[in-house]
Amino acid sequence: MGWTVNLLTVLLLSSCLQAIEEEDIRAGCSTAVNDLVYIIDGSWSVGYTDFDTAKHWLVNITSGFDISSHYSQVAVVQYSDTPRLEIPLGKHQGGPDLIQAIQNIKYLGGNTQTGRAIKFAVDHVFPSSQRLSAVKNRIAVVVTDGKSQDDVVDASVEARAQGVTVFAVGVGTEITTSELVAIANKPAPAYVLYAEDYTNIDRIRESMEQKLCEESVCPTRIPVASRDEKGFELMLGMNIHLKAKKTPGSLASEAAYSLTSAVDVTENTREIFPEGLPPSYVFVATLRLRGPAARQRVDLWRVLSRDGETQAAVTLNGRDNTVTFTTTSTSHLEQTVTFTAPGFEALFDGGWHQLKVLVRPRQVAGFLDDQQIQEAALETAEPIYINGKTQIAKRTGAETSVAVELQKLRLYCDPHQSERETACEIYSVDDERVSVASLPS
């Protein structure tokens, strides 16, 4: 009898696990599993009007997250002489209730004890989470309009030691840059934001939303020059370096990989993008298309749901020299933008080229060898399904692999990386720069 019960239990557990595996799961910034604590300045220098503006800013940022016990939980600490817990972590399990609670916060007034507020959040607010073992990101956003009257260094160091990521938002002309840098994580440019005053704080809302999103879904670091960028190194993640043959790249100093029709580059999406995609990112590929690949319709990169629906894709069409970007949509299964402007034809000439696709929440732009070719509008995208597969170099609409040569394949989470990621490894671009530099002044 005991064996029968145990067998039934095993079968039941197996069935449940299979059901979870087969269930469609969307993942993205809105579904991130965050414990997020806002630490907002309520000192006399802020004033009633600006404090209301700060609350409105918090509401706008928070609206981008799914608030629940499964996804993001939010707490708010207001501080002046002493910190005051306005909203406990996880108290509100729905967006509307949380937003109403933020709007109901009463202005405190007093002096500026920022260090004390950070220590309070680290010692009391974050530990109060009911899901300490399950939460993936612990994030604090410190908003201040002036120099603290106590020490912020020790509390900030302790926050980082406890695994809390700290953003510092400085508002107005009385802030001290060195103090903000001491509060925030490193590197400072990624974790410190500035606003001229509270009336202009909404101008950094998109930046704050993007940075919170990057922290939630882009944990990987890509070494670039003297810094690290958040993103996804797809050559490594997709195991291209193991599956394809190494070959000379665009320069003697560069190596590339030759994919053939016999090489299947397919991985489970949850292994590549476990938390989905951010709303803004830069897709970068340095590649060479020769032979049939330059005359076919090829999905250079695509993410498919379990049912085969396209979640994201960059498609190269050698038949009409166009590039198409595909993403999700809140109103349809998918949305596509095809770049038809002259300029992409060089991509199919058999030489090395750098292709960039800059994706933002409302627009997408296509670049070839540092030149922007075209920009187009986008509708709001849904988080992607991650229970499917991610593939490289596949014929559009089929599982057939296509022969291409790849030197670089990355997805950066910071949209500003598009400006920094130049095509200097391409011969034609290098030669053109050398020619220009050699002209007499």
N, C-alpha and C positions, 0 to 999 in steps of 0.2 A: 504493500500500500504506500509506504514511504517513497519507494522508487518511482511509483506512478505519479505521486504529487510533485516530486522533484522534476520529473520529465515534463509534466504539464507546465510547471513554472518556467522551465527553460524555454519551452516552445512559445509560451506567452510573451516572455521577454524578447525572444528573437523576433516575434511578429511585431512587437511594438517598435523595436529598433529599425526593422525594415520599413515600417510605416513612416517613421521619422525621416529615414534616409530618402524615401520616395516623395515626401512632402515638398512642394515648392516653397523655397525659402528666399525671400527678398532680403538683400543686405545693402546697406549704404550708410550715409551719415545719420539719417533720421532714425535708423534702427540700431545705432551704436549702443553698446552696453557701457554707459558712462555713469560715474558718480561725479556730478558737476556742482561746485560750490562757488557762488558769486560772493565776493567780499567787497562791499560797496561803501564808499566814503559818505558819512553822514555828518561831517563836522560843520561848524558855523560858516566856513568859507564857501561851502557849496550853495547854501540858500534853498528856500522852498521850491522855487521855480525850476532851478537846475536839477534838484533832486528828483522832481517829477519827470524831467527829461531823461535822467539816468534810468529810472524805472521803466520808462517806455522803451529805451534801448535794450534793456534786459528782456523785455517781453518780445521784441522783434527777433532777437537772437534765439531765444528759447523756442519760438514757434517752429523752428526748423527741426526740432527733435521730437521723436515719439516718446511721450512721458508715460512710463508704466514701470511696473516691477521687473519686466523682462528687458526693457531697453534703458533709456536715460532716467536717472533720478536727480532732482535738483534741490539744493538748499540755498538760502540767502542769509548772509551775515551782514548786518549794518554796524559800522563802527564809528566811534568818536573817542571819548575818553575810555570807554569800555566797549567791548563787542556785544552785540545783542543778536541772538538767534531769531531771525524773523520767520524763516520757513525751515523746519527740520528736514533732513535728507529723507526722501521717500514718502513724506506725508501725503503729498498729492499725486495720485496715480492717473492723472489725466491732464492734458494740456489746458483746457478751459479753466479748471479749478486752480491750477498753478498760476496761470496768468492773472486770474482774479486776486489771488493771494499776493502776488507781486504788486499789483495796483493798490492794494489796501495797506501797504507798508507806510508807517508814519515816520516822518522826518525826525531824526534824533537831536542833532545839534550838539556842539561841544568841541573839544580839541581833537587832534589827529594822532591816534595811537595805532598806526598801521601794523607794526610788528606784533603787538598784542593780539590784534585781530587774526593775523595769519596763524599765530601759535594756537589760538582758540579753535580755529578750523581744523588744524592738524591734530590737536589733542582730543577734541570732543566731537566735532561734526563728522569728519570722515570715519572715525571708528564706530559711529552710531549706525552705519550702514548695515542693513539686514542681509546683505549678500556679499560679504567681504571676499569670499572665495570665488565668486562668479564674476564680479565686476572686472572689466578689462582695462578701463582707463579711469584714473582718479585725477580730476582737473580742477584747479582753482583759478578764478579770474579776479584779480585785485584791481579795483578802480579807485584812483586817488586824484585829488586836484592840487596837492601841495606836499611839501616836505613833512615827513613823519616826525613827531616829537619824541619818539622812542626808537630803539634800534631794530632794524628790519633784517639784518644779516643773519643772526642766529636762527630766527624763526624760519626764514626762507631756506637756509641750509638744511634744517631739520625736515622741512616739507619735502625737499628733493630726496633726502635720505629715506623718507617713508614712502617713496614712490609716487609722490604727488607732482604732477606737471603744473607749473605756475606761470600764468600769463600776467603781465603788468600793463595796465592801461592808464596812461597819464593824460590828464585833461587840464588845459590852461597853461599859463605862462609861469606859474609858481612851482611847477614840478621840478624835481632834480633828476636829471638823466642818470647819474651814477646810482641813485637810489632805486630807480626802476630796473636798471641792469642787475643790481644786487638782489632784487626780489625775484626776477624772472629766471626761467631756465636758460640754458645756453644752447645755441648761439643767440645773443640778444636780439638781432634783427628778426628772428623768427618768433620771439616770445614777448617783445615789447611793442606796444602800439601807442600812438600819440593822436590827440585831437586838440585843435586850437582852443576850443571851449565847448561847453555842453550843447550849445546850439548847433555845433558842427560834429557832434559825436556820432551822428547817424552816418556820416561819410565814411567812417571806418567799420560800419556794421558788416559790410560784405567781406572785408578783410578778416574781421573777428570770426565770422561764420566759417570762412574758408580755413582759417587756422585751427579752429575747433574740430572741423571735419578732418583735416589732415591728421590731427592727433588721434582721431578716432579710427580712421580706416587705413592710414598709411604709416605703419610702424617701421617699414624697411628703410634703410639708408643706402643711398647710392653715392660712392665717392666721386666727386667732381672737383677738379683742380684742388684748392686748398680747403674745401668744405665738403660737407655731406648734404645731400638733398633727399627729402622724403619721396619715396616712389617705389617703383617695381622694376627690377632689372630682369626683363623678360628673357633675355638670352640665357640667363642662369636659371630663372624660375621654370622656364619651359624645357629645360635640359637640352637646349640646342647644342651646347658645347659637348654633350655626350652622344647625341644622336647623329650629328652631321660631321662631315669631313672638313678639317681645317684647311684654309686656303689663303693665299696672299690677299690683303685688302687693298684699299684705295691708295695707300702710301706704303712705303717699305717698312715703316714702323707700325703699321696696322695689320691685324689678323682678322680674317672673316671666316664664315662657315658656309659651305656649299650644301644646300638642301636639294635632294633629288626627288623624283616622283615616288621613290621607294621609301622615303623617310616620312614617317607619320609623327608630326609634332602636335600631340594632343595631351592635355592634362586636365584633371578635375578642377573646375573653377574655384571651389572652396580651398584648394591648395595654393592657388595663385592669388586670388582676391578674396581672402576669407571674410573680410568685412565689407565687400563690395567695392564700388568706385566712388570717388569724391565727385561733387558737382562740377568742379573745374579741374582740368588736368591737361598735360601736354604729352601727346603720343609722338615719339621720335624714332625714325628708322633710317639707318644708312644702308642702302641696298643697291644691288645691280640686277636688272631684269634683262635676260638674254634669251634668244630662241623663242619657243612657244610662249613662255611666260610674258613676253613683251607684247603678245598679240591676243592674250586671253583675258577673261574676267576673273581676277584672283582676289580672294579675301586674304590680305596680308596678315590681318589679325581679326579674330572674331570670338565673341563670347556667346554661346548658345545655351538656352534653358534646357531642362530635361526633355521637353517636348520639341526641341529644335527651333524655338523662336529666338531670333537674333536679339541679344541684349546690348551688344556693342560690336562695331566692325569698321575696319578701314579697307575699302575695296578699290583695287586698281584695275581699270578697264583699258587694256591696250587696243581695243577695237575703235574707241573714239577718243583716246587720250584724256580720260577723266578720272577723278578720284571721288569716291562716295564715302560719306561718313554716316553710320547708322547708330541710333541709340534708342532708348525706350521713350515712351510718351505716356502722359497721364490720360490722354484722350483716345489713343490708339494702341495697338500692340507694339508698333515701332514707328519711328520717324527717320527719314533719310534726307540728306543734303548732298547733292551732286555738284561738285565744282566743275563748271563747264568753261570758265574763262580761259583764254589762251595763256599758256605758260607751263602747263603740266606735260606737254608733249615731250619735253626733254627727258622726263622720267622713263620713257620707253625707248630711248635711243641706244641702249646697250651699255651705257657708262654708269659710273658710280654717282649716286645722288643722295641727298638728305631730304627726307620728307618729314614735315611736322604738321600735326593737326592740333590746334589750340582750341580746347573745349571750355566754354563757360556756360553758366546756367541758361543764358538767353541767346547765345551766339556761338558760332564755330568758324574758325578761320583755317585755311590751308596754305602752307608754305612749301616752297621748293628751293633748296640751296640758299637759304636766308632771305628769299624774296617772298613777300606775301602775295599770293595769287588771287585769292577771293575770300570774302567773308559773307556769312549768311546767318539768318535768324534761326533760333531753335525754340521749340515749345518746352515747357517744364518736363523733365525726365523723371521716371520712377526709379527707385532702387532696383538693382539688377537681381535676377534669380541666380543663386550661386550653386544650385544642385546640378547644374549641367556641366559643360566642358568648354575649355578655352583652346583654340587651335591657331596654328600659324601656317601660312602659305597653302591654303586650300582653294580649289576651284569653287567659285560661288555656286551655292545650291547643291554641292556634292561633297563626298568625303575624299575625293581624289587629291593627292598632294601635287603641288606644282614646284618645279625646280627654280629656286631663286638663290641668290647669294646675299647673306646678311652679315653686316659688320657691327651694327648697333641696333638694339631694339629695347626701348625703355618707355616707361610711362611715369612722368614726373607729376607730383601732386600740386606743386606750386605753379600756377599759370605764368608767373613772372620768369620762370625758367626758360620760357620760349625766347625771351630776349637775350638770355645768357648762353643758350645752347646754339653756338654757331656751327656752320658747315665747314670749318677749317680743315677737316680731314679729307675734303674732296679736292682732287687735283685741279679741276677747272676753277673752283673758287679760290684756291691758293694762288694759282697762276695769275688770275685776274687781279688779286690784291697786290702781288709782287709787281705786276705791270704798272698798276696805278702808283705804287710807292716809288717806283723808279723814275717816274716822270719828273722833269725839272720843276722846281717851285717858282 
